[in-house]
C-alpha cells in the first residue's frame, strides 16, 4: 500500500516505550503537496508525520510506526498531553482553509481509509481515538477540517461517528458569554468524550474553540462554536455509542474465540 519510503530525520523515541493507540489526521495546509513533503523531511524543520498521502492516493512513509514523529505539537486528549508519543500521524495533502480548501479527492480518501485500516491491524486503535488535529488542539488547529469525510471512513470501519442530529432553526443556543448549569453539562460531556476543556460553567473562548472543533468533526454542516441543540444531541449520541464500537483487533479476538 505504501508506494515509497522517504525517511524523515525528524523523529525521536516514544516516551516510556508507549505503544501507539491513536491516529491523528492532518491536512498539510500548504499550496503545493511536494513543498509540504519536503518540509516534513527537511533536517531542522522540526516537523514530520508517519505517513503522507498525495491527492492521487499515493502514500509515502516518512517515519516508522514505532518511532515518535513530530506532528501534533502542543495537544491534549483524554488527559494525555504527549500526543506524539501515543499516536500515528498522517498528513493529507490539501492546501487548507488559507488556500481555498478544495474537496478531498475520492482516491485520496480511499488511500487514507486503507492506510488507517492497515494501521489498525498492526496496532490497537479504539475507534474513538481516530481523531483530527483540531480535536487535540482546538485553539490552534482546524485540520483536516469540516470537508473531511469522517462518515466515509466510519463506514469502512475507521473511527467513531454518528449521524448528526438535524439543525433546528430557532432552538435554544448557548454561546460566548453564557454561563450556568447547561454550560457545565456540555463541558463535562465534551471532557468525557476526550476534549481538553475546563469545567467552569462559563462559555468562554476555550469552550467556543472546542465546540467548533467538535462540529468540524461531528456536525460539519455548521461550524460556528455555538452550543445549539443539534450539537448537544450529537455529542450525547456519541457518548452513548462509543462503548459499543469495537476495535478491529477486538473483533478479531472475538472471531478467534468463536472459532476455537
Ligand atoms: Zn495538523
Boltz pocket constraint, residues with backbone or C-beta under 6 A from the ligand:
constraints:
  - pocket:
      binder: B
      contacts: [[A, 25], [A, 26], [A, 27], [A, 71], [A, 133], [A, 141], [A, 143]]
      max_distance: 6.0
